[in-house]
Amino acid sequence: MSQGQTVNAAPTKKFFVDMLTRDIELKDAILDLLDNCIDGVLRELENKTPQDKKKPYDGFKASITINKKEFIIADNCGGISKKIARESAFRMGKIDKDKRDEKLATVGMYGIGMKRAIFKMGRHCKVVSRHKSDAYLVEISPAWLEKEDTWDLKLVDKNSSILPEAGTKIHVTDLNEGIPHYFGDPVFVNSLGEDIARLFSLIINKGFIVELNNKVVLPVRLALLAPDAATAKKDLVEPYLFTAKIKGVQVNLAVGFYRTLAADSDIEDELDEPRSSETAGWTVICNDRVILYADKSMLTGWGRGVVPRYHNQYIPISGIVTFMSTHSEKLPLTTTKRGIDTSSEVYLTTLDFMSEGIKQFITFTNRWKGRAKEAGEKFKGLSSKALAENPRLKTTKGWQEIRKLKGYAQDARKFVPELPMPTDGGKSRLIQFRKEEFEINSVAKIFYKGMSREEVTPSEVGERCFDEFLKKSR
């Protein structure tokens, strides 16, 4: 019997390329490259104090050019050192000894973002980088992709004048089938610009510039109505807040109104959403990147437990939750970095407070339904504020310690506002009656499609019926 023989168990490049790119959308691949630019800025700022703390990304930019023949992204975000390029940047996965980001709030977890994006778009790529005094070129060619016996890429030293500033330029040509169609479609380009405006809104608002085909992308504003100062005064329409450090992840949450209540004319059929509903729902942020924008699904608690499914009646309600950690693997992120890992304990714990907070404002809108003008008086003196600008965060007034999270989370506390409710001169009355369970279930199916019987109480069904007919009577 022969000894010491081996079999070839090496993966093929085609397998790697196909598997890497199969489950990522084209836009997400491009956004991955923008993430890399931001991570570069963080490395540049690691040992520096920004001149403007509110705009730490000032002076940094990324320019994207797409057309039917090519894709280019060029930045001035510090570049990739030659050492990192040789050891890890071009490898198909992150290596254990790569500890360069262990103290930074990056989102790179697997070491596949740049390669996956390149292979998603085309078969020929030139990566030029300038880092301090080093400058070099790495080329991925169709011939390299077809050659199975080597995984090494050639690094060619270049003069530092190859780029005007320290940064990286990625140029993809020989585009894959179907990619020229997307890159030549104005609808796709505009959609990409809208995604950048939303998903990188915090970073752009902090000074970073993104250009798409020579046009500067303007960010959306993520803000809620809040008083200019934190007071002990009751009956103020201000956001519900939650903050805690859960398993090494700093969580900050705010939910409230981004505008005054909707007039009845704005409350249309839920299948025909008016434009004003674009900002409603939950925005989830991980390390300053927006992962979900204005989400209105069960993923963020709508239709979960005591929270009803989203309806246009709730157009003014918006929530923002941020997760920050220097250990990106602890963030509730999927591998595409554009989705929530619903199995994350950090996210599931936070989701309970997201639901608790949003229920406060659903109750408010239900009670003031049909009385938008009257309710508008309760919004006087409020202004639009980003989450970090909320004055309540700078005081201990009104905050509650969350004891049930002791031992599991650090510094867990919440602020629950006492929202004003209509009193009608104190003439409110209790309505109480009994109906057969199967009849209640039949009515519940009309108002709460997709929810189980256990998720809706009989009192909620009765109140919804009354509210519907009250709206008609007005």
C-alpha positions as CSV (number, residue, x, y, z in Angstrom):
1,M,0.0,0.0,0.0
2,S,1.5,3.4,-1.1
3,Q,2.1,6.0,1.6
4,G,2.3,9.8,1.5
5,Q,0.2,10.4,-1.6
6,T,-1.9,13.6,-1.8
7,V,-4.9,14.8,-3.5
8,N,-5.6,18.3,-4.8
9,A,-8.1,20.0,-2.4
10,A,-7.4,23.6,-3.5
11,P,-10.4,25.8,-4.4
12,T,-10.7,27.1,-7.9
13,K,-10.8,30.9,-8.6
14,K,-14.0,30.5,-10.5
15,F,-15.7,29.0,-7.4
16,F,-14.4,31.8,-5.2
17,V,-15.5,34.5,-7.6
18,D,-19.0,33.0,-8.1
19,M,-19.6,32.4,-4.4
20,L,-18.3,35.8,-3.4
21,T,-20.5,37.7,-5.8
22,R,-23.7,35.6,-5.9
23,D,-25.4,37.0,-2.8
24,I,-24.6,40.7,-3.1
25,E,-26.4,43.3,-5.2
26,L,-24.4,45.6,-7.5
27,K,-25.2,48.7,-5.5
28,D,-24.2,47.0,-2.3
29,A,-20.9,46.1,-3.9
30,I,-20.2,49.7,-4.8
31,L,-21.3,50.9,-1.3
32,D,-18.8,48.4,0.1
33,L,-16.0,50.3,-1.6
34,L,-17.3,53.5,0.0
35,D,-17.1,51.8,3.4
36,N,-13.5,51.1,2.7
37,C,-12.9,54.8,2.0
38,I,-14.4,55.7,5.4
39,D,-12.4,53.0,7.2
40,G,-9.3,54.7,5.6
41,V,-10.3,58.0,7.1
42,L,-10.6,56.4,10.5
43,R,-7.1,55.1,10.3
44,E,-5.8,58.5,9.3
45,L,-7.6,60.1,12.2
46,E,-6.6,57.4,14.8
47,N,-3.9,59.5,16.4
48,K,-5.1,62.9,15.4
49,T,-7.6,65.4,16.9
50,P,-9.9,66.8,14.2
51,Q,-9.9,70.6,13.9
52,D,-13.7,70.5,14.0
53,K,-15.1,67.8,16.2
54,K,-18.5,68.1,14.6
55,K,-17.0,67.6,11.2
56,P,-14.1,65.1,11.7
57,Y,-14.3,64.0,8.1
58,D,-13.7,67.5,6.7
59,G,-11.2,67.4,3.8
60,F,-11.7,63.8,2.9
61,K,-13.6,62.8,-0.2
62,A,-14.4,59.9,-2.6
63,S,-15.3,60.3,-6.3
64,I,-17.2,57.6,-8.2
65,T,-17.4,57.5,-12.0
66,I,-19.5,54.9,-13.8
67,N,-20.4,54.4,-17.4
68,K,-20.9,51.6,-19.9
69,K,-17.1,51.0,-20.2
70,E,-15.7,51.4,-16.7
71,F,-16.0,51.9,-13.0
72,I,-13.7,54.2,-11.0
73,I,-13.6,55.1,-7.4
74,A,-10.8,57.4,-6.2
75,D,-10.3,58.8,-2.7
76,N,-7.8,60.8,-0.6
77,C,-8.4,58.7,2.5
78,G,-4.8,57.8,3.3
79,G,-4.2,54.8,1.0
80,I,-3.2,51.2,1.8
81,S,0.3,50.7,3.1
82,K,2.6,48.4,1.1
83,K,2.9,46.1,4.0
84,I,-0.9,45.6,4.3
85,A,-1.2,45.3,0.5
86,R,1.4,42.5,0.5
87,E,0.1,40.6,3.6
88,S,-3.7,41.0,3.7
89,A,-5.5,43.6,1.6
90,F,-5.8,41.4,-1.5
91,R,-6.3,38.1,0.2
92,M,-9.7,36.4,0.0
93,G,-10.6,36.8,3.7
94,K,-9.3,38.4,6.8
95,I,-6.2,37.0,8.5
96,D,-6.0,36.6,12.3
97,K,-2.8,38.6,12.7
98,D,-4.3,41.7,11.0
99,K,-5.0,43.8,14.1
100,R,-4.8,47.3,12.5
101,D,-8.4,48.2,13.2
102,E,-8.9,46.6,16.6
103,K,-9.3,50.1,18.2
104,L,-11.3,51.7,15.4
105,A,-15.1,51.8,14.7
106,T,-14.8,50.3,11.2
107,V,-17.3,47.9,9.6
108,G,-14.8,45.6,7.8
109,M,-15.3,42.1,9.3
110,Y,-14.4,39.5,6.7
111,G,-11.7,41.0,4.4
112,I,-13.7,40.4,1.2
113,G,-15.4,43.7,0.5
114,M,-12.9,45.1,-2.1
115,K,-12.4,41.8,-3.9
116,R,-16.1,41.0,-4.0
117,A,-16.9,44.4,-5.4
118,I,-14.3,44.2,-8.1
119,F,-15.3,40.7,-9.2
120,K,-19.0,41.7,-9.2
121,M,-18.3,44.4,-11.7
122,G,-15.6,43.1,-14.1
123,R,-12.7,41.0,-14.9
124,H,-9.9,43.5,-15.2
125,C,-8.9,45.9,-12.4
126,K,-6.0,48.2,-11.5
127,V,-5.6,49.3,-7.9
128,V,-3.3,52.2,-7.4
129,S,-2.5,53.4,-3.9
130,R,-0.3,56.0,-2.3
131,H,0.4,55.7,1.4
132,K,2.9,58.2,2.9
133,S,6.1,57.8,0.8
134,D,4.9,54.5,-0.8
135,A,3.0,54.2,-4.1
136,Y,2.3,51.1,-6.1
137,L,0.0,49.3,-8.6
138,V,-1.6,46.0,-8.2
139,E,-3.4,44.5,-11.3
140,I,-6.0,41.8,-11.5
141,S,-6.3,40.6,-15.1
142,P,-8.5,38.1,-16.9
143,A,-5.3,36.0,-17.4
144,W,-4.8,35.9,-13.6
145,L,-8.4,34.8,-13.1
146,E,-8.0,31.9,-15.5
147,K,-4.7,30.8,-14.1
148,E,-5.4,28.2,-11.4
149,D,-1.9,27.4,-10.3
150,T,-1.2,30.7,-8.6
151,W,-3.0,33.2,-6.3
152,D,-0.2,35.7,-6.1
153,L,-0.6,39.2,-7.6
154,K,2.3,41.4,-8.7
155,L,2.9,44.6,-6.8
156,V,4.7,47.2,-8.9
157,D,6.3,50.3,-7.2
158,K,5.3,53.6,-8.7
159,N,6.3,57.3,-8.2
160,S,4.2,59.0,-5.6
161,S,3.0,61.5,-8.2
162,I,0.8,58.7,-9.6
163,L,-1.9,60.1,-7.3
164,P,-2.3,63.8,-6.2
165,E,-2.8,62.8,-2.5
166,A,-2.5,59.8,-0.2
167,G,-5.4,57.6,-1.2
168,T,-6.5,54.8,-3.4
169,K,-7.9,54.5,-6.9
170,I,-9.7,51.4,-8.2
171,H,-10.4,51.2,-11.9
172,V,-12.5,48.3,-13.2
173,T,-12.8,47.5,-16.9
174,D,-13.8,44.5,-19.0
175,L,-17.2,44.7,-17.3
176,N,-19.2,41.6,-16.7
177,E,-22.3,40.8,-18.7
178,G,-25.2,43.0,-17.8
179,I,-23.1,45.6,-15.9
180,P,-22.8,48.1,-18.8
181,H,-26.6,48.1,-19.0
182,Y,-26.9,49.2,-15.3
183,F,-24.0,51.7,-15.5
184,G,-25.5,53.3,-18.6
185,D,-29.0,53.6,-17.1
186,P,-29.8,57.0,-15.5
187,V,-32.4,55.4,-13.2
188,F,-29.7,53.1,-11.7
189,V,-27.3,56.0,-11.3
190,N,-29.9,58.2,-9.6
191,S,-30.9,55.3,-7.4
192,L,-27.3,54.8,-6.4
193,G,-27.0,58.5,-5.5
194,E,-30.1,58.4,-3.4
195,D,-28.8,55.3,-1.5
196,I,-25.5,57.1,-0.8
197,A,-27.4,60.2,0.4
198,R,-29.3,58.0,2.9
199,L,-26.8,55.4,3.9
200,F,-23.8,57.7,4.3
201,S,-25.9,60.7,5.6
202,L,-24.2,60.9,9.0
203,I,-20.7,60.7,7.5
204,I,-21.5,63.3,4.8
205,N,-23.0,65.6,7.4
206,K,-19.7,65.2,9.3
207,G,-17.7,66.7,6.4
208,F,-17.0,63.8,4.0
209,I,-17.7,64.5,0.3
210,V,-19.0,62.0,-2.1
211,E,-19.1,62.7,-5.8
212,L,-21.0,60.6,-8.3
213,N,-20.3,61.3,-12.0
214,N,-18.9,64.8,-11.0
215,K,-22.0,65.7,-8.9
216,V,-21.7,66.1,-5.1
217,V,-24.2,63.9,-3.2
218,L,-26.2,65.8,-0.7
219,P,-27.2,63.9,2.5
220,V,-30.6,63.4,3.9
221,R,-31.1,64.8,7.5
222,L,-31.8,62.4,10.3
223,A,-33.5,64.4,13.0
224,L,-36.4,64.5,15.4
225,L,-38.5,67.3,16.9
226,A,-37.3,68.2,20.5
227,P,-37.3,71.1,22.9
228,D,-34.3,73.4,22.9
229,A,-33.6,72.7,26.6
230,A,-34.3,69.8,28.9
231,T,-36.7,70.8,31.6
232,A,-38.9,69.1,34.3
233,K,-42.0,70.5,32.5
234,K,-44.6,67.8,31.6
235,D,-46.7,67.6,28.5
236,L,-43.8,68.2,26.1
237,V,-43.7,66.4,22.8
238,E,-40.1,65.1,23.0
239,P,-38.5,61.8,22.0
240,Y,-38.3,58.6,24.0
241,L,-34.6,57.8,24.6
242,F,-32.6,54.7,25.5
243,T,-28.9,54.3,26.0
244,A,-26.8,51.4,27.2
245,K,-23.6,49.5,26.5
246,I,-24.6,45.9,25.6
247,K,-21.9,43.3,25.2
248,G,-19.3,45.9,24.2
249,V,-21.6,47.8,21.8
250,Q,-22.8,51.3,22.7
251,V,-26.5,51.7,21.8
252,N,-28.3,55.0,21.6
253,L,-31.9,55.1,20.6
254,A,-34.4,57.9,20.0
255,V,-38.0,57.7,18.7
256,G,-40.5,60.5,18.3
257,F,-41.9,62.9,15.7
258,Y,-40.0,64.4,12.8
259,R,-43.0,66.6,11.9
260,T,-46.4,67.5,13.3
261,L,-49.3,65.1,13.0
262,A,-50.7,64.3,9.6
263,A,-53.9,65.9,8.5
264,D,-56.7,63.5,7.6
265,S,-56.0,64.2,3.9
266,D,-52.5,62.7,4.3
267,I,-53.8,59.4,5.7
268,E,-54.3,57.4,2.5
269,D,-54.6,53.8,1.9
270,E,-51.5,52.0,3.2
271,L,-50.8,50.6,-0.3
272,D,-50.6,54.1,-1.7
273,E,-48.1,55.8,0.5
274,P,-47.7,59.5,0.1
275,R,-44.2,61.0,-0.4
276,S,-44.2,62.3,3.2
277,S,-43.9,58.8,4.5
278,E,-40.3,58.4,3.2
279,T,-38.8,59.5,6.5
280,A,-41.2,57.6,8.7
281,G,-40.1,54.3,10.4
282,W,-36.8,53.2,11.8
283,T,-33.3,54.1,10.7
284,V,-30.6,51.7,12.0
285,I,-27.0,52.8,12.1
286,C,-23.8,50.8,12.7
287,N,-20.6,52.7,13.2
288,D,-22.0,55.8,11.5
289,R,-23.2,53.8,8.4
290,V,-27.0,53.6,7.9
291,I,-27.9,50.0,7.6
292,L,-31.7,50.4,7.3
293,Y,-33.4,53.6,6.3
294,A,-37.0,54.4,7.3
295,D,-37.9,50.7,7.7
296,K,-41.5,50.0,8.4
297,S,-41.4,46.2,8.6
298,M,-41.5,43.6,11.4
299,L,-37.7,43.6,11.3
300,T,-37.8,46.9,13.3
301,G,-40.8,46.0,15.4
302,W,-43.8,47.1,13.3
303,G,-46.5,44.4,13.7
304,R,-44.6,42.8,16.6
305,G,-46.2,42.3,20.0
306,V,-48.3,45.3,21.1
307,V,-47.0,47.4,18.1
308,P,-49.4,47.4,15.2
309,R,-48.3,47.2,11.6
310,Y,-47.2,50.4,10.0
311,H,-50.1,52.5,8.7
312,N,-50.0,56.0,7.1
313,Q,-51.6,57.3,10.2
314,Y,-48.1,57.0,11.7
315,I,-46.4,59.1,9.0
316,P,-44.9,61.6,11.6
317,I,-43.2,58.9,13.7
318,S,-39.5,58.2,13.1
319,G,-36.9,56.4,15.1
320,I,-33.1,56.4,15.0
321,V,-30.9,53.7,16.7
322,T,-27.2,53.7,16.6
323,F,-24.7,50.9,17.4
324,M,-21.1,51.7,17.9
325,S,-18.2,49.4,18.6
326,T,-14.5,49.0,17.8
327,H,-15.2,45.3,17.4
328,S,-17.2,45.2,14.2
329,E,-18.0,41.5,14.6
330,K,-20.2,42.5,17.6
331,L,-22.4,44.8,15.5
332,P,-25.8,43.3,14.4
333,L,-24.7,43.3,10.8
334,T,-25.0,40.8,7.9
335,T,-22.1,40.0,5.7
336,T,-23.3,42.5,3.1
337,K,-23.3,45.3,5.8
338,R,-26.7,46.4,4.5
339,G,-28.9,44.2,6.6
340,I,-29.6,43.4,10.2
341,D,-28.5,40.1,11.9
342,T,-31.8,39.2,13.6
343,S,-30.1,36.6,15.7
344,S,-27.9,39.2,17.4
345,E,-28.5,39.4,21.2
346,V,-27.5,43.1,21.1
347,Y,-30.2,43.8,18.5
348,L,-32.9,41.7,20.1
349,T,-32.4,43.4,23.4
350,T,-32.6,46.8,21.8
351,L,-35.7,45.8,19.8
352,D,-37.7,45.6,23.0
353,F,-37.0,49.2,23.8
354,M,-37.6,50.2,20.1
355,S,-41.1,48.7,20.5
356,E,-41.7,50.3,23.9
357,G,-40.7,53.7,22.5
358,I,-42.7,53.6,19.3
359,K,-45.8,52.4,21.2
360,Q,-45.8,55.8,23.1
361,F,-46.1,57.7,19.9
362,I,-48.6,55.4,18.3
363,T,-50.9,55.9,21.3
364,F,-50.4,59.7,20.9
365,T,-51.4,59.6,17.3
366,N,-54.4,57.4,18.0
367,R,-55.7,59.7,20.7
368,W,-55.2,62.9,18.6
369,K,-56.6,61.3,15.4
370,G,-58.7,63.8,13.5
371,R,-57.5,66.7,15.6
372,A,-54.2,67.5,13.9
373,K,-54.7,71.3,14.1
374,E,-55.4,71.1,17.9
375,A,-52.5,68.8,18.4
376,G,-50.3,71.2,16.5
377,E,-50.4,73.5,19.6
378,K,-48.4,70.8,21.5
379,F,-45.5,71.1,19.0
380,K,-44.8,74.8,19.6
381,G,-41.3,75.5,20.7
382,L,-39.8,72.4,19.2
383,S,-37.1,72.3,16.6
384,S,-35.5,69.6,14.5
385,K,-32.4,68.0,16.2
386,A,-30.1,65.2,15.3
387,L,-29.9,62.4,17.9
388,A,-26.6,63.7,19.4
389,E,-28.0,67.2,19.7
390,N,-30.9,66.3,22.0
391,P,-30.5,68.4,25.2
392,R,-31.9,65.6,27.3
393,L,-28.7,63.6,26.8
394,K,-26.8,66.2,28.8
395,T,-28.8,65.8,31.9
396,T,-30.0,63.2,34.4
397,K,-33.5,64.8,34.7
398,G,-36.3,62.3,34.0
399,W,-34.1,59.3,33.2
400,Q,-34.8,55.9,34.7
401,E,-32.2,53.2,35.4
402,I,-33.1,49.9,33.8
403,R,-32.4,47.4,36.5
404,K,-33.4,44.3,34.5
405,L,-30.4,44.8,32.4
406,K,-27.9,44.9,35.3
407,G,-25.1,42.4,34.8
408,Y,-25.9,42.2,31.1
409,A,-25.5,45.8,30.1
410,Q,-23.7,48.8,31.4
411,D,-25.2,52.2,32.1
412,A,-28.6,51.1,30.8
413,R,-31.2,53.9,31.2
414,K,-34.2,55.4,29.4
415,F,-36.2,58.6,29.2
416,V,-39.9,58.1,28.8
417,P,-41.7,61.4,28.0
418,E,-45.1,62.2,29.4
419,L,-46.8,63.1,26.2
420,P,-49.8,65.4,26.3
421,M,-53.1,63.7,25.7
422,P,-56.5,65.3,25.0
423,T,-58.7,65.5,28.1
424,D,-61.9,67.0,26.6
425,G,-62.6,68.6,29.9
426,G,-62.2,65.3,31.8
427,K,-65.2,63.7,30.3
428,S,-63.5,60.5,29.0
429,R,-65.5,57.4,29.7
430,L,-64.7,53.7,29.7
431,I,-66.3,51.6,27.0
432,Q,-66.6,47.9,27.9
433,F,-68.4,45.0,26.3
434,R,-68.1,41.3,25.5
435,K,-68.1,39.5,22.2
436,E,-67.5,36.0,21.1
437,E,-63.8,35.2,20.6
438,F,-64.3,34.0,17.0
439,E,-66.0,37.3,16.2
440,I,-63.1,39.3,17.7
441,N,-60.7,37.2,15.7
442,S,-62.6,37.9,12.5
443,V,-62.5,41.7,13.0
444,A,-58.8,41.5,14.0
445,K,-58.0,39.9,10.7
446,I,-59.2,43.0,8.9
447,F,-57.1,45.5,10.9
448,Y,-54.1,43.4,11.8
449,K,-53.3,41.3,8.7
450,G,-50.3,39.0,9.2
451,M,-50.4,39.1,13.0
452,S,-51.3,36.2,15.2
453,R,-54.2,36.2,17.7
454,E,-51.7,36.3,20.6
455,E,-50.2,39.6,19.3
456,V,-53.5,41.6,19.5
457,T,-55.6,42.1,22.6
458,P,-59.4,42.3,22.4
459,S,-59.3,45.9,23.8
460,E,-57.0,46.9,20.9
461,V,-59.4,45.5,18.4
462,G,-62.3,47.3,20.1
463,E,-60.4,50.6,20.2
464,R,-59.5,50.3,16.5
465,C,-63.1,49.8,15.6
466,F,-64.2,52.8,17.5
467,D,-61.4,55.0,16.0
468,E,-62.4,54.0,12.5
469,F,-66.0,55.0,13.0
470,L,-65.0,58.1,14.9
471,K,-62.9,59.2,11.9
472,K,-65.9,58.7,9.6
473,S,-68.1,60.7,11.9
474,R,-65.8,63.6,11.7
